């Protein structure tokens, strides 16, 4: 279950804009994925890249930044009007470092 800042997980899921597989963006050999919300609390949007893992499986993923921990990384919009996170796409390995890259739309 993905937990968010709303009083219920149902409210938070309504804020989510997209979910996308990203291949392996942290270089550990396990595929990762991203979820985004184009509006999030008082920001213009947020993207969470969640690192895949083999075991134990995820039970809950808390997306509140202070609680996100080692589940992955997150990116927050600097402005409230640009719909940051409206699109998240895998981008192959465009810098040839051997690790998958991704793009975030705004």
C-alpha positions in Angstrom: 0.0 0.0 0.0 1.2 3.5 -0.8 0.6 5.9 2.1 0.4 9.6 1.7 -0.4 12.8 3.6 -4.2 12.7 3.3 -6.4 11.4 6.1 -7.0 8.2 4.1 -5.0 6.3 1.4 -8.1 6.7 -0.9 -7.7 10.5 -0.9 -4.0 10.2 -1.6 -4.5 7.8 -4.5 -6.9 10.4 -6.0 -3.9 12.8 -6.2 -1.6 10.4 -8.0 -1.0 11.3 -11.7 1.1 8.5 -13.1 2.9 5.3 -12.3 5.7 4.1 -14.5 8.4 1.4 -14.6 11.8 2.9 -15.0 14.2 -0.1 -15.4 17.1 0.0 -12.9 17.9 3.6 -12.1 20.0 3.0 -9.0 22.4 0.4 -10.4 21.5 -2.5 -8.1 20.3 -4.9 -10.8 16.6 -4.6 -9.8 14.0 -2.7 -11.7 12.6 0.5 -10.1 9.4 2.5 -10.7 8.0 6.0 -10.2 4.8 7.5 -9.0 3.9 11.1 -9.4 1.3 13.6 -8.2 1.0 16.8 -10.2 -0.3 18.6 -7.1 1.0 17.6 -3.6 0.2 19.4 -0.4 1.3 23.0 -1.2 3.8 22.2 -3.9 3.2 22.1 -7.7 3.9 18.4 -7.8 6.2 15.6 -6.6 7.8 12.5 -8.1 8.8 9.5 -6.0 11.3 7.0 -7.5 10.9 3.8 -5.6 13.8 1.4 -5.6 12.8 -2.2 -6.4 13.9 -5.0 -4.0 13.8 -8.7 -4.0 12.9 -9.5 -0.4 11.3 -8.7 1.8 8.5 -7.3 -0.4 7.1 -3.9 0.3 4.2 -3.9 2.8 3.7 -0.1 2.9 5.5 2.7 1.2 5.1 6.0 3.1 5.5 8.9 0.7 5.7 11.7 3.3 9.2 13.0 2.7 10.3 12.7 6.4 9.2 9.0 6.4 10.3 8.0 2.9 13.7 6.7 4.1 15.6 4.3 2.0 12.6 3.4 -0.2 14.0 5.6 -3.0 14.4 9.3 -3.8 11.9 12.0 -4.4 11.8 15.3 -6.4 9.6 18.2 -5.5 8.5 21.1 -7.6 9.9 24.6 -6.8 6.7 26.3 -8.1 3.1 25.5 -7.7 1.9 26.3 -11.2 4.0 24.0 -13.5 2.4 20.6 -12.9 5.7 19.0 -12.1 5.4 15.2 -12.4 2.6 15.3 -15.0 4.7 12.8 -17.0 7.5 10.4 -16.0 9.3 8.4 -18.7 12.2 6.0 -18.9 14.9 7.5 -21.1 17.3 4.6 -21.7 20.9 5.3 -20.8 21.4 8.6 -22.5 24.7 9.5 -20.7 26.3 6.0 -21.2 27.1 5.4 -17.6 25.5 1.9 -17.6 22.5 3.1 -15.4 19.0 3.7 -16.7 17.9 7.4 -16.8 14.5 8.9 -16.7 12.7 12.2 -17.6 10.2 14.2 -15.5 7.7 16.4 -17.3 6.3 19.7 -16.1 
